[in-house]
Amino acid sequence: MGELPPGSPAVLRPLARLGRDALWRLYYRGYQRSRPVDADLLARWTRVAATNRLVEDIPGERDSLLRIVERLSG
């Protein structure tokens, strides 16, 4: 969720995003192999967890967390 440190090369931003997405997909697929995943329940839990993390006001995470909450609220 966090952003790269200030001064990081601009080329790293999309690479970091791709890496995070790939890591998430691999983790999710691996988890699905061992247990069934209720996608609706996961989305609801993710929205609650992201909202809770907003309260922590961690620098660099606010915009990402708001996007998650907005995407999962509709």
PQR file of N, CA, C, O and H, with PARSE charges and radii, in Angstrom:
ATOM      1  N   MET A   1       0.808  -1.195   0.000 -0.4000 1.5000
ATOM      2  CA  MET A   1       0.000   0.000   0.000 -0.0000 2.0000
ATOM      3  C   MET A   1       0.849   1.256   0.000  0.5500 1.7000
ATOM      4  O   MET A   1       0.521   2.241  -0.661 -0.5500 1.4000
ATOM      5  N   GLY A   2       1.914   1.216   0.726 -0.4000 1.5000
ATOM      6  CA  GLY A   2       2.710   2.424   0.879 -0.0000 2.0000
ATOM      7  C   GLY A   2       3.340   2.886  -0.425  0.5500 1.7000
ATOM      8  O   GLY A   2       3.498   2.128  -1.382 -0.5500 1.4000
ATOM      9  H   GLY A   2       2.181   0.415   1.263  0.4000 1.0000
ATOM     10  N   GLU A   3       3.681   4.131  -0.417 -0.4000 1.5000
ATOM     11  CA  GLU A   3       4.325   4.722  -1.583 -0.0000 2.0000
ATOM     12  C   GLU A   3       5.832   4.548  -1.484  0.5500 1.7000
ATOM     13  O   GLU A   3       6.379   4.311  -0.406 -0.5500 1.4000
ATOM     14  H   GLU A   3       3.552   4.747   0.360  0.4000 1.0000
ATOM     15  N   LEU A   4       6.488   4.669  -2.622 -0.4000 1.5000
ATOM     16  CA  LEU A   4       7.943   4.637  -2.621 -0.0000 2.0000
ATOM     17  C   LEU A   4       8.465   5.884  -1.914  0.5500 1.7000
ATOM     18  O   LEU A   4       7.768   6.898  -1.869 -0.5500 1.4000
ATOM     19  H   LEU A   4       6.044   4.861  -3.497  0.4000 1.0000
ATOM     20  N   PRO A   5       9.662   5.831  -1.369 -0.5600 1.5000
ATOM     21  CA  PRO A   5      10.213   6.986  -0.670  0.2800 2.0000
ATOM     22  C   PRO A   5      10.384   8.180  -1.610  0.5500 1.7000
ATOM     23  O   PRO A   5      10.605   8.008  -2.809 -0.5500 1.4000
ATOM     24  N   PRO A   6      10.281   9.382  -1.059 -0.5600 1.5000
ATOM     25  CA  PRO A   6      10.515  10.576  -1.885  0.2800 2.0000
ATOM     26  C   PRO A   6      11.886  10.503  -2.561  0.5500 1.7000
ATOM     27  O   PRO A   6      12.866  10.046  -1.973 -0.5500 1.4000
ATOM     28  N   GLY A   7      11.926  10.962  -3.801 -0.4000 1.5000
ATOM     29  CA  GLY A   7      13.171  10.946  -4.544 -0.0000 2.0000
ATOM     30  C   GLY A   7      13.420   9.660  -5.308  0.5500 1.7000
ATOM     31  O   GLY A   7      14.425   9.543  -6.011 -0.5500 1.4000
ATOM     32  H   GLY A   7      11.130  11.333  -4.279  0.4000 1.0000
ATOM     33  N   SER A   8      12.514   8.685  -5.182 -0.4000 1.5000
ATOM     34  CA  SER A   8      12.678   7.444  -5.945 -0.0000 2.0000
ATOM     35  C   SER A   8      12.496   7.738  -7.427  0.5500 1.7000
ATOM     36  O   SER A   8      11.678   8.583  -7.791 -0.5500 1.4000
ATOM     37  H   SER A   8      11.698   8.780  -4.612  0.4000 1.0000
ATOM     38  N   PRO A   9      13.238   7.060  -8.281 -0.5600 1.5000
ATOM     39  CA  PRO A   9      13.089   7.283  -9.718  0.2800 2.0000
ATOM     40  C   PRO A   9      11.654   7.005 -10.171  0.5500 1.7000
ATOM     41  O   PRO A   9      11.023   6.049  -9.719 -0.5500 1.4000
ATOM     42  N   ALA A  10      11.152   7.848 -11.063 -0.4000 1.5000
ATOM     43  CA  ALA A  10       9.773   7.723 -11.540 -0.0000 2.0000
ATOM     44  C   ALA A  10       9.508   6.365 -12.183  0.5500 1.7000
ATOM     45  O   ALA A  10       8.381   5.873 -12.129 -0.5500 1.4000
ATOM     46  H   ALA A  10      11.664   8.624 -11.430  0.4000 1.0000
ATOM     47  N   VAL A  11      10.506   5.761 -12.781 -0.4000 1.5000
ATOM     48  CA  VAL A  11      10.329   4.471 -13.446 -0.0000 2.0000
ATOM     49  C   VAL A  11       9.973   3.363 -12.441  0.5500 1.7000
ATOM     50  O   VAL A  11       9.393   2.346 -12.822 -0.5500 1.4000
ATOM     51  H   VAL A  11      11.421   6.161 -12.825  0.4000 1.0000
ATOM     52  N   LEU A  12      10.315   3.556 -11.178 -0.4000 1.5000
ATOM     53  CA  LEU A  12      10.021   2.538 -10.168 -0.0000 2.0000
ATOM     54  C   LEU A  12       8.546   2.480  -9.784  0.5500 1.7000
ATOM     55  O   LEU A  12       8.068   1.432  -9.351 -0.5500 1.4000
ATOM     56  H   LEU A  12      10.786   4.382 -10.868  0.4000 1.0000
ATOM     57  N   ARG A  13       7.824   3.577  -9.932 -0.4000 1.5000
ATOM     58  CA  ARG A  13       6.413   3.597  -9.516 -0.0000 2.0000
ATOM     59  C   ARG A  13       5.582   2.542 -10.243  0.5500 1.7000
ATOM     60  O   ARG A  13       4.913   1.748  -9.582 -0.5500 1.4000
ATOM     61  H   ARG A  13       8.213   4.428 -10.284  0.4000 1.0000
ATOM     62  N   PRO A  14       5.595   2.502 -11.580 -0.5600 1.5000
ATOM     63  CA  PRO A  14       4.801   1.456 -12.237  0.2800 2.0000
ATOM     64  C   PRO A  14       5.351   0.058 -11.970  0.5500 1.7000
ATOM     65  O   PRO A  14       4.588  -0.906 -11.896 -0.5500 1.4000
ATOM     66  N   LEU A  15       6.670  -0.057 -11.825 -0.4000 1.5000
ATOM     67  CA  LEU A  15       7.243  -1.367 -11.525 -0.0000 2.0000
ATOM     68  C   LEU A  15       6.807  -1.855 -10.144  0.5500 1.7000
ATOM     69  O   LEU A  15       6.515  -3.037  -9.963 -0.5500 1.4000
ATOM     70  H   LEU A  15       7.289   0.726 -11.884  0.4000 1.0000
ATOM     71  N   ALA A  16       6.766  -0.949  -9.180 -0.4000 1.5000
ATOM     72  CA  ALA A  16       6.320  -1.318  -7.829 -0.0000 2.0000
ATOM     73  C   ALA A  16       4.862  -1.759  -7.869  0.5500 1.7000
ATOM     74  O   ALA A  16       4.487  -2.735  -7.220 -0.5500 1.4000
ATOM     75  H   ALA A  16       7.003   0.011  -9.328  0.4000 1.0000
ATOM     76  N   ARG A  17       4.044  -1.043  -8.630 -0.4000 1.5000
ATOM     77  CA  ARG A  17       2.625  -1.389  -8.752 -0.0000 2.0000
ATOM     78  C   ARG A  17       2.472  -2.782  -9.372  0.5500 1.7000
ATOM     79  O   ARG A  17       1.688  -3.599  -8.890 -0.5500 1.4000
ATOM     80  H   ARG A  17       4.348  -0.251  -9.157  0.4000 1.0000
ATOM     81  N   LEU A  18       3.228  -3.044 -10.445 -0.4000 1.5000
ATOM     82  CA  LEU A  18       3.175  -4.357 -11.093 -0.0000 2.0000
ATOM     83  C   LEU A  18       3.623  -5.459 -10.136  0.5500 1.7000
ATOM     84  O   LEU A  18       3.023  -6.532 -10.078 -0.5500 1.4000
ATOM     85  H   LEU A  18       3.865  -2.380 -10.837  0.4000 1.0000
ATOM     86  N   GLY A  19       4.680  -5.175  -9.393 -0.4000 1.5000
ATOM     87  CA  GLY A  19       5.168  -6.157  -8.431 -0.0000 2.0000
ATOM     88  C   GLY A  19       4.156  -6.459  -7.346  0.5500 1.7000
ATOM     89  O   GLY A  19       3.968  -7.615  -6.969 -0.5500 1.4000
ATOM     90  H   GLY A  19       5.167  -4.303  -9.440  0.4000 1.0000
ATOM     91  N   ARG A  20       3.504  -5.423  -6.843 -0.4000 1.5000
ATOM     92  CA  ARG A  20       2.478  -5.627  -5.810 -0.0000 2.0000
ATOM     93  C   ARG A  20       1.309  -6.438  -6.358  0.5500 1.7000
ATOM     94  O   ARG A  20       0.806  -7.350  -5.702 -0.5500 1.4000
ATOM     95  H   ARG A  20       3.658  -4.484  -7.149  0.4000 1.0000
ATOM     96  N   ASP A  21       0.883  -6.086  -7.580 -0.4000 1.5000
ATOM     97  CA  ASP A  21      -0.228  -6.819  -8.202 -0.0000 2.0000
ATOM     98  C   ASP A  21       0.128  -8.291  -8.412  0.5500 1.7000
ATOM     99  O   ASP A  21      -0.683  -9.176  -8.141 -0.5500 1.4000
ATOM    100  H   ASP A  21       1.291  -5.345  -8.113  0.4000 1.0000
ATOM    101  N   ALA A  22       1.341  -8.544  -8.895 -0.4000 1.5000
ATOM    102  CA  ALA A  22       1.773  -9.925  -9.129 -0.0000 2.0000
ATOM    103  C   ALA A  22       1.851 -10.696  -7.813  0.5500 1.7000
ATOM    104  O   ALA A  22       1.421 -11.847  -7.736 -0.5500 1.4000
ATOM    105  H   ALA A  22       2.000  -7.825  -9.115  0.4000 1.0000
ATOM    106  N   LEU A  23       2.396 -10.064  -6.790 -0.4000 1.5000
ATOM    107  CA  LEU A  23       2.486 -10.717  -5.485 -0.0000 2.0000
ATOM    108  C   LEU A  23       1.092 -11.054  -4.949  0.5500 1.7000
ATOM    109  O   LEU A  23       0.880 -12.145  -4.419 -0.5500 1.4000
ATOM    110  H   LEU A  23       2.745  -9.129  -6.852  0.4000 1.0000
ATOM    111  N   TRP A  24       0.151 -10.131  -5.085 -0.4000 1.5000
ATOM    112  CA  TRP A  24      -1.214 -10.360  -4.615 -0.0000 2.0000
ATOM    113  C   TRP A  24      -1.844 -11.539  -5.357  0.5500 1.7000
ATOM    114  O   TRP A  24      -2.440 -12.417  -4.735 -0.5500 1.4000
ATOM    115  H   TRP A  24       0.323  -9.245  -5.515  0.4000 1.0000
ATOM    116  N   ARG A  25      -1.712 -11.559  -6.692 -0.4000 1.5000
ATOM    117  CA  ARG A  25      -2.309 -12.643  -7.479 -0.0000 2.0000
ATOM    118  C   ARG A  25      -1.721 -13.991  -7.088  0.5500 1.7000
ATOM    119  O   ARG A  25      -2.459 -14.962  -6.920 -0.5500 1.4000
ATOM    120  H   ARG A  25      -1.227 -10.845  -7.197  0.4000 1.0000
ATOM    121  N   LEU A  26      -0.412 -14.061  -6.943 -0.4000 1.5000
ATOM    122  CA  LEU A  26       0.222 -15.323  -6.554 -0.0000 2.0000
ATOM    123  C   LEU A  26      -0.237 -15.780  -5.171  0.5500 1.7000
ATOM    124  O   LEU A  26      -0.528 -16.959  -4.969 -0.5500 1.4000
ATOM    125  H   LEU A  26       0.187 -13.273  -7.080  0.4000 1.0000
ATOM    126  N   TYR A  27      -0.303 -14.854  -4.228 -0.4000 1.5000
ATOM    127  CA  TYR A  27      -0.750 -15.189  -2.873 -0.0000 2.0000
ATOM    128  C   TYR A  27      -2.195 -15.683  -2.902  0.5500 1.7000
ATOM    129  O   TYR A  27      -2.525 -16.699  -2.290 -0.5500 1.4000
ATOM    130  H   TYR A  27      -0.067 -13.896  -4.392  0.4000 1.0000
ATOM    131  N   TYR A  28      -3.052 -14.954  -3.617 -0.4000 1.5000
ATOM    132  CA  TYR A  28      -4.474 -15.294  -3.680 -0.0000 2.0000
ATOM    133  C   TYR A  28      -4.675 -16.671  -4.308  0.5500 1.7000
ATOM    134  O   TYR A  28      -5.443 -17.482  -3.790 -0.5500 1.4000
ATOM    135  H   TYR A  28      -2.784 -14.129  -4.114  0.4000 1.0000
ATOM    136  N   ARG A  29      -3.994 -16.937  -5.413 -0.4000 1.5000
ATOM    137  CA  ARG A  29      -4.116 -18.258  -6.060 -0.0000 2.0000
ATOM    138  C   ARG A  29      -3.640 -19.372  -5.150  0.5500 1.7000
ATOM    139  O   ARG A  29      -4.272 -20.425  -5.061 -0.5500 1.4000
ATOM    140  H   ARG A  29      -3.371 -16.278  -5.834  0.4000 1.0000
ATOM    141  N   GLY A  30      -2.528 -19.138  -4.476 -0.4000 1.5000
ATOM    142  CA  GLY A  30      -2.022 -20.142  -3.552 -0.0000 2.0000
ATOM    143  C   GLY A  30      -2.993 -20.402  -2.417  0.5500 1.7000
ATOM    144  O   GLY A  30      -3.192 -21.548  -2.015 -0.5500 1.4000
ATOM    145  H   GLY A  30      -2.015 -18.283  -4.549  0.4000 1.0000
ATOM    146  N   TYR A  31      -3.594 -19.348  -1.901 -0.4000 1.5000
ATOM    147  CA  TYR A  31      -4.569 -19.503  -0.827 -0.0000 2.0000
ATOM    148  C   TYR A  31      -5.791 -20.263  -1.318  0.5500 1.7000
ATOM    149  O   TYR A  31      -6.315 -21.125  -0.613 -0.5500 1.4000
ATOM    150  H   TYR A  31      -3.432 -18.417  -2.227  0.4000 1.0000
ATOM    151  N   GLN A  32      -6.250 -19.944  -2.538 -0.4000 1.5000
ATOM    152  CA  GLN A  32      -7.417 -20.623  -3.097 -0.0000 2.0000
ATOM    153  C   GLN A  32      -7.180 -22.123  -3.248  0.5500 1.7000
ATOM    154  O   GLN A  32      -8.120 -22.913  -3.154 -0.5500 1.4000
ATOM    155  H   GLN A  32      -5.824 -19.243  -3.111  0.4000 1.0000
ATOM    156  N   ARG A  33      -5.952 -22.510  -3.477 -0.4000 1.5000
ATOM    157  CA  ARG A  33      -5.664 -23.939  -3.614 -0.0000 2.0000
ATOM    158  C   ARG A  33      -5.879 -24.681  -2.299  0.5500 1.7000
ATOM    159  O   ARG A  33      -6.202 -25.869  -2.309 -0.5500 1.4000
ATOM    160  H   ARG A  33      -5.189 -21.868  -3.554  0.4000 1.0000
ATOM    161  N   SER A  34      -5.707 -24.004  -1.177 -0.4000 1.5000
ATOM    162  CA  SER A  34      -5.850 -24.686   0.108 -0.0000 2.0000
ATOM    163  C   SER A  34      -7.229 -24.496   0.740  0.5500 1.7000
ATOM    164  O   SER A  34      -7.662 -25.317   1.547 -0.5500 1.4000
ATOM    165  H   SER A  34      -5.445 -23.039  -1.169  0.4000 1.0000
ATOM    166  N   ARG A  35      -7.921 -23.405   0.370 -0.4000 1.5000
ATOM    167  CA  ARG A  35      -9.241 -23.127   0.952 -0.0000 2.0000
ATOM    168  C   ARG A  35     -10.101 -22.391  -0.065  0.5500 1.7000
ATOM    169  O   ARG A  35      -9.593 -21.606  -0.865 -0.5500 1.4000
ATOM    170  H   ARG A  35      -7.568 -22.738  -0.286  0.4000 1.0000
ATOM    171  N   PRO A  36     -11.398 -22.646  -0.032 -0.5600 1.5000
ATOM    172  CA  PRO A  36     -12.280 -21.859  -0.901  0.2800 2.0000
ATOM    173  C   PRO A  36     -12.344 -20.416  -0.401  0.5500 1.7000
ATOM    174  O   PRO A  36     -12.310 -20.164   0.804 -0.5500 1.4000
ATOM    175  N   VAL A  37     -12.436 -19.479  -1.334 -0.4000 1.5000
ATOM    176  CA  VAL A  37     -12.480 -18.067  -0.980 -0.0000 2.0000
ATOM    177  C   VAL A  37     -13.823 -17.491  -1.407  0.5500 1.7000
ATOM    178  O   VAL A  37     -14.203 -17.584  -2.574 -0.5500 1.4000
ATOM    179  H   VAL A  37     -12.464 -19.683  -2.312  0.4000 1.0000
ATOM    180  N   ASP A  38     -14.534 -16.899  -0.464 -0.4000 1.5000
ATOM    181  CA  ASP A  38     -15.784 -16.206  -0.757 -0.0000 2.0000
ATOM    182  C   ASP A  38     -15.408 -14.778  -1.170  0.5500 1.7000
ATOM    183  O   ASP A  38     -15.061 -13.954  -0.323 -0.5500 1.4000
ATOM    184  H   ASP A  38     -14.225 -16.823   0.484  0.4000 1.0000
ATOM    185  N   ALA A  39     -15.480 -14.491  -2.474 -0.4000 1.5000
ATOM    186  CA  ALA A  39     -15.031 -13.202  -2.999 -0.0000 2.0000
ATOM    187  C   ALA A  39     -15.806 -12.036  -2.393  0.5500 1.7000
ATOM    188  O   ALA A  39     -15.223 -10.984  -2.134 -0.5500 1.4000
ATOM    189  H   ALA A  39     -15.762 -15.161  -3.162  0.4000 1.0000
ATOM    190  N   ASP A  40     -17.101 -12.201  -2.164 -0.4000 1.5000
ATOM    191  CA  ASP A  40     -17.906 -11.127  -1.578 -0.0000 2.0000
ATOM    192  C   ASP A  40     -17.470 -10.849  -0.139  0.5500 1.7000
ATOM    193  O   ASP A  40     -17.321  -9.694   0.259 -0.5500 1.4000
ATOM    194  H   ASP A  40     -17.575 -13.056  -2.374  0.4000 1.0000
ATOM    195  N   LEU A  41     -17.272 -11.888   0.618 -0.4000 1.5000
ATOM    196  CA  LEU A  41     -16.817 -11.729   2.004 -0.0000 2.0000
ATOM    197  C   LEU A  41     -15.422 -11.088   2.047  0.5500 1.7000
ATOM    198  O   LEU A  41     -15.158 -10.229   2.888 -0.5500 1.4000
ATOM    199  H   LEU A  41     -17.394 -12.827   0.295  0.4000 1.0000
ATOM    200  N   LEU A  42     -14.543 -11.506   1.147 -0.4000 1.5000
ATOM    201  CA  LEU A  42     -13.208 -10.919   1.087 -0.0000 2.0000
ATOM    202  C   LEU A  42     -13.279  -9.428   0.756  0.5500 1.7000
ATOM    203  O   LEU A  42     -12.556  -8.629   1.351 -0.5500 1.4000
ATOM    204  H   LEU A  42     -14.757 -12.204   0.464  0.4000 1.0000
ATOM    205  N   ALA A  43     -14.140  -9.048  -0.183 -0.4000 1.5000
ATOM    206  CA  ALA A  43     -14.287  -7.632  -0.551 -0.0000 2.0000
ATOM    207  C   ALA A  43     -14.806  -6.817   0.628  0.5500 1.7000
ATOM    208  O   ALA A  43     -14.322  -5.715   0.884 -0.5500 1.4000
ATOM    209  H   ALA A  43     -14.727  -9.697  -0.666  0.4000 1.0000
ATOM    210  N   ARG A  44     -15.788  -7.355   1.344 -0.4000 1.5000
ATOM    211  CA  ARG A  44     -16.314  -6.628   2.514 -0.0000 2.0000
ATOM    212  C   ARG A  44     -15.252  -6.473   3.590  0.5500 1.7000
ATOM    213  O   ARG A  44     -15.118  -5.404   4.184 -0.5500 1.4000
ATOM    214  H   ARG A  44     -16.181  -8.250   1.136  0.4000 1.0000
ATOM    215  N   TRP A  45     -14.494  -7.540   3.844 -0.4000 1.5000
ATOM    216  CA  TRP A  45     -13.443  -7.474   4.853 -0.0000 2.0000
ATOM    217  C   TRP A  45     -12.362  -6.478   4.424  0.5500 1.7000
ATOM    218  O   TRP A  45     -11.874  -5.703   5.247 -0.5500 1.4000
ATOM    219  H   TRP A  45     -14.603  -8.409   3.361  0.4000 1.0000
ATOM    220  N   THR A  46     -11.989  -6.494   3.152 -0.4000 1.5000
ATOM    221  CA  THR A  46     -10.961  -5.586   2.653 -0.0000 2.0000
ATOM    222  C   THR A  46     -11.392  -4.138   2.817  0.5500 1.7000
ATOM    223  O   THR A  46     -10.585  -3.285   3.188 -0.5500 1.4000
ATOM    224  H   THR A  46     -12.385  -7.124   2.483  0.4000 1.0000
ATOM    225  N   ARG A  47     -12.663  -3.855   2.541 -0.4000 1.5000
ATOM    226  CA  ARG A  47     -13.176  -2.487   2.706 -0.0000 2.0000
ATOM    227  C   ARG A  47     -13.079  -2.049   4.166  0.5500 1.7000
ATOM    228  O   ARG A  47     -12.666  -0.924   4.451 -0.5500 1.4000
ATOM    229  H   ARG A  47     -13.319  -4.548   2.240  0.4000 1.0000
ATOM    230  N   VAL A  48     -13.452  -2.921   5.078 -0.4000 1.5000
ATOM    231  CA  VAL A  48     -13.380  -2.596   6.514 -0.0000 2.0000
ATOM    232  C   VAL A  48     -11.923  -2.400   6.939  0.5500 1.7000
ATOM    233  O   VAL A  48     -11.610  -1.455   7.663 -0.5500 1.4000
ATOM    234  H   VAL A  48     -13.788  -3.834   4.846  0.4000 1.0000
ATOM    235  N   ALA A  49     -11.033  -3.288   6.492 -0.4000 1.5000
ATOM    236  CA  ALA A  49      -9.621  -3.183   6.862 -0.0000 2.0000
ATOM    237  C   ALA A  49      -9.002  -1.897   6.315  0.5500 1.7000
ATOM    238  O   ALA A  49      -8.226  -1.238   7.007 -0.5500 1.4000
ATOM    239  H   ALA A  49     -11.287  -4.056   5.904  0.4000 1.0000
ATOM    240  N   ALA A  50      -9.341  -1.539   5.076 -0.4000 1.5000
ATOM    241  CA  ALA A  50      -8.801  -0.310   4.482 -0.0000 2.0000
ATOM    242  C   ALA A  50      -9.326   0.915   5.222  0.5500 1.7000
ATOM    243  O   ALA A  50      -8.579   1.862   5.471 -0.5500 1.4000
ATOM    244  H   ALA A  50      -9.972  -2.074   4.513  0.4000 1.0000
ATOM    245  N   THR A  51     -10.602   0.897   5.570 -0.4000 1.5000
ATOM    246  CA  THR A  51     -11.184   2.012   6.317 -0.0000 2.0000
ATOM    247  C   THR A  51     -10.507   2.153   7.677  0.5500 1.7000
ATOM    248  O   THR A  51     -10.202   3.262   8.117 -0.5500 1.4000
ATOM    249  H   THR A  51     -11.208   0.129   5.368  0.4000 1.0000
ATOM    250  N   ASN A  52     -10.279   1.041   8.325 -0.4000 1.5000
ATOM    251  CA  ASN A  52      -9.599   1.058   9.622 -0.0000 2.0000
ATOM    252  C   ASN A  52      -8.180   1.602   9.484  0.5500 1.7000
ATOM    253  O   ASN A  52      -7.720   2.359  10.338 -0.5500 1.4000
ATOM    254  H   ASN A  52     -10.527   0.140   7.967  0.4000 1.0000
ATOM    255  N   ARG A  53      -7.500   1.229   8.434 -0.4000 1.5000
ATOM    256  CA  ARG A  53      -6.121   1.693   8.226 -0.0000 2.0000
ATOM    257  C   ARG A  53      -6.079   3.195   7.937  0.5500 1.7000
ATOM    258  O   ARG A  53      -5.092   3.857   8.257 -0.5500 1.4000
ATOM    259  H   ARG A  53      -7.874   0.615   7.740  0.4000 1.0000
ATOM    260  N   LEU A  54      -7.134   3.735   7.340 -0.4000 1.5000
ATOM    261  CA  LEU A  54      -7.200   5.185   7.115 -0.0000 2.0000
ATOM    262  C   LEU A  54      -7.097   5.953   8.426  0.5500 1.7000
ATOM    263  O   LEU A  54      -6.510   7.033   8.478 -0.5500 1.4000
ATOM    264  H   LEU A  54      -7.936   3.197   7.080  0.4000 1.0000
ATOM    265  N   VAL A  55      -7.668   5.393   9.476 -0.4000 1.5000
ATOM    266  CA  VAL A  55      -7.645   6.041  10.789 -0.0000 2.0000
ATOM    267  C   VAL A  55      -6.215   6.186  11.299  0.5500 1.7000
ATOM    268  O   VAL A  55      -5.907   7.116  12.045 -0.5500 1.4000
ATOM    269  H   VAL A  55      -8.145   4.515   9.433  0.4000 1.0000
ATOM    270  N   GLU A  56      -5.342   5.260  10.894 -0.4000 1.5000
ATOM    271  CA  GLU A  56      -3.949   5.308  11.339 -0.0000 2.0000
ATOM    272  C   GLU A  56      -3.177   6.457  10.698  0.5500 1.7000
ATOM    273  O   GLU A  56      -2.108   6.832  11.180 -0.5500 1.4000
ATOM    274  H   GLU A  56      -5.592   4.505  10.289  0.4000 1.0000
ATOM    275  N   ASP A  57      -3.716   7.021   9.608 -0.4000 1.5000
ATOM    276  CA  ASP A  57      -3.140   8.192   8.928 -0.0000 2.0000
ATOM    277  C   ASP A  57      -1.652   8.011   8.616  0.5500 1.7000
ATOM    278  O   ASP A  57      -0.824   8.849   8.972 -0.5500 1.4000
ATOM    279  H   ASP A  57      -4.585   6.717   9.217  0.4000 1.0000
ATOM    280  N   ILE A  58      -1.336   6.916   7.953 -0.4000 1.5000
ATOM    281  CA  ILE A  58       0.046   6.612   7.588 -0.0000 2.0000
ATOM    282  C   ILE A  58       0.415   7.400   6.333  0.5500 1.7000
ATOM    283  O   ILE A  58      -0.275   7.302   5.318 -0.5500 1.4000
ATOM    284  H   ILE A  58      -2.009   6.235   7.664  0.4000 1.0000
ATOM    285  N   PRO A  59       1.489   8.176   6.389 -0.5600 1.5000
ATOM    286  CA  PRO A  59       1.884   8.989   5.228  0.2800 2.0000
ATOM    287  C   PRO A  59       2.048   8.127   3.971  0.5500 1.7000
ATOM    288  O   PRO A  59       2.669   7.065   4.008 -0.5500 1.4000
ATOM    289  N   GLY A  60       1.484   8.602   2.870 -0.4000 1.5000
ATOM    290  CA  GLY A  60       1.630   7.918   1.598 -0.0000 2.0000
ATOM    291  C   GLY A  60       0.613   6.838   1.320  0.5500 1.7000
ATOM    292  O   GLY A  60       0.603   6.286   0.219 -0.5500 1.4000
ATOM    293  H   GLY A  60       0.979   9.465   2.840  0.4000 1.0000
ATOM    294  N   GLU A  61      -0.255   6.507   2.282 -0.4000 1.5000
ATOM    295  CA  GLU A  61      -1.228   5.436   2.074 -0.0000 2.0000
ATOM    296  C   GLU A  61      -2.646   5.946   1.844  0.5500 1.7000
ATOM    297  O   GLU A  61      -3.487   5.203   1.337 -0.5500 1.4000
ATOM    298  H   GLU A  61      -0.247   6.956   3.176  0.4000 1.0000
ATOM    299  N   ARG A  62      -2.927   7.175   2.200 -0.4000 1.5000
ATOM    300  CA  ARG A  62      -4.292   7.694   2.159 -0.0000 2.0000
ATOM    301  C   ARG A  62      -4.962   7.527   0.792  0.5500 1.7000
ATOM    302  O   ARG A  62      -6.068   6.992   0.712 -0.5500 1.4000
ATOM    303  H   ARG A  62      -2.244   7.778   2.612  0.4000 1.0000
ATOM    304  N   ASP A  63      -4.311   7.976  -0.277 -0.4000 1.5000
ATOM    305  CA  ASP A  63      -4.931   7.916  -1.594 -0.0000 2.0000
ATOM    306  C   ASP A  63      -5.216   6.483  -2.031  0.5500 1.7000
ATOM    307  O   ASP A  63      -6.287   6.203  -2.569 -0.5500 1.4000
ATOM    308  H   ASP A  63      -3.413   8.411  -0.212  0.4000 1.0000
ATOM    309  N   SER A  64      -4.273   5.577  -1.804 -0.4000 1.5000
ATOM    310  CA  SER A  64      -4.472   4.169  -2.167 -0.0000 2.0000
ATOM    311  C   SER A  64      -5.629   3.558  -1.385  0.5500 1.7000
ATOM    312  O   SER A  64      -6.453   2.833  -1.942 -0.5500 1.4000
ATOM    313  H   SER A  64      -3.403   5.804  -1.367  0.4000 1.0000
ATOM    314  N   LEU A  65      -5.682   3.855  -0.102 -0.4000 1.5000
ATOM    315  CA  LEU A  65      -6.749   3.312   0.732 -0.0000 2.0000
ATOM    316  C   LEU A  65      -8.116   3.866   0.329  0.5500 1.7000
ATOM    317  O   LEU A  65      -9.104   3.131   0.302 -0.5500 1.4000
ATOM    318  H   LEU A  65      -5.012   4.444   0.350  0.4000 1.0000
ATOM    319  N   LEU A  66      -8.170   5.150   0.020 -0.4000 1.5000
ATOM    320  CA  LEU A  66      -9.434   5.738  -0.425 -0.0000 2.0000
ATOM    321  C   LEU A  66      -9.908   5.102  -1.723  0.5500 1.7000
ATOM    322  O   LEU A  66     -11.104   4.864  -1.894 -0.5500 1.4000
ATOM    323  H   LEU A  66      -7.368   5.747   0.042  0.4000 1.0000
ATOM    324  N   ARG A  67      -8.985   4.821  -2.641 -0.4000 1.5000
ATOM    325  CA  ARG A  67      -9.365   4.158  -3.888 -0.0000 2.0000
ATOM    326  C   ARG A  67      -9.947   2.768  -3.615  0.5500 1.7000
ATOM    327  O   ARG A  67     -10.927   2.366  -4.242 -0.5500 1.4000
ATOM    328  H   ARG A  67      -8.013   5.014  -2.503  0.4000 1.0000
ATOM    329  N   ILE A  68      -9.341   2.045  -2.683 -0.4000 1.5000
ATOM    330  CA  ILE A  68      -9.844   0.712  -2.333 -0.0000 2.0000
ATOM    331  C   ILE A  68     -11.246   0.817  -1.753  0.5500 1.7000
ATOM    332  O   ILE A  68     -12.150   0.090  -2.165 -0.5500 1.4000
ATOM    333  H   ILE A  68      -8.545   2.371  -2.174  0.4000 1.0000
ATOM    334  N   VAL A  69     -11.426   1.716  -0.805 -0.4000 1.5000
ATOM    335  CA  VAL A  69     -12.745   1.875  -0.164 -0.0000 2.0000
ATOM    336  C   VAL A  69     -13.790   2.268  -1.195  0.5500 1.7000
ATOM    337  O   VAL A  69     -14.890   1.716  -1.204 -0.5500 1.4000
ATOM    338  H   VAL A  69     -10.692   2.307  -0.471  0.4000 1.0000
ATOM    339  N   GLU A  70     -13.461   3.214  -2.061 -0.4000 1.5000
ATOM    340  CA  GLU A  70     -14.423   3.666  -3.076 -0.0000 2.0000
ATOM    341  C   GLU A  70     -14.755   2.550  -4.059  0.5500 1.7000
ATOM    342  O   GLU A  70     -15.917   2.372  -4.425 -0.5500 1.4000
ATOM    343  H   GLU A  70     -12.567   3.663  -2.054  0.4000 1.0000
ATOM    344  N   ARG A  71     -13.740   1.793  -4.493 -0.4000 1.5000
ATOM    345  CA  ARG A  71     -13.963   0.715  -5.451 -0.0000 2.0000
ATOM    346  C   ARG A  71     -14.861  -0.370  -4.860  0.5500 1.7000
ATOM    347  O   ARG A  71     -15.697  -0.939  -5.562 -0.5500 1.4000
ATOM    348  H   ARG A  71     -12.796   1.937  -4.196  0.4000 1.0000
ATOM    349  N   LEU A  72     -14.691  -0.651  -3.587 -0.4000 1.5000
ATOM    350  CA  LEU A  72     -15.442  -1.737  -2.958 -0.0000 2.0000
ATOM    351  C   LEU A  72     -16.767  -1.286  -2.360  0.5500 1.7000
ATOM    352  O   LEU A  72     -17.538  -2.117  -1.881 -0.5500 1.4000
ATOM    353  H   LEU A  72     -14.012  -0.189  -3.016  0.4000 1.0000
ATOM    354  N   SER A  73     -17.044   0.009  -2.378 -0.4000 1.5000
ATOM    355  CA  SER A  73     -18.305   0.515  -1.820 -0.0000 2.0000
ATOM    356  C   SER A  73     -19.426   0.518  -2.849  0.5500 1.7000
ATOM    357  O   SER A  73     -20.598   0.615  -2.483 -0.5500 1.4000
ATOM    358  H   SER A  73     -16.417   0.684  -2.767  0.4000 1.0000
ATOM    359  N   GLY A  74     -19.094   0.416  -4.100 -0.4000 1.5000
ATOM    360  CA  GLY A  74     -20.108   0.525  -5.156 -0.0000 2.0000
ATOM    361  C   GLY A  74     -20.669  -0.745  -5.536  0.5500 1.7000
ATOM    362  O   GLY A  74     -21.532  -0.802  -6.412 -0.5500 1.4000
ATOM    363  H   GLY A  74     -18.143   0.337  -4.397  0.4000 1.0000
TER
END
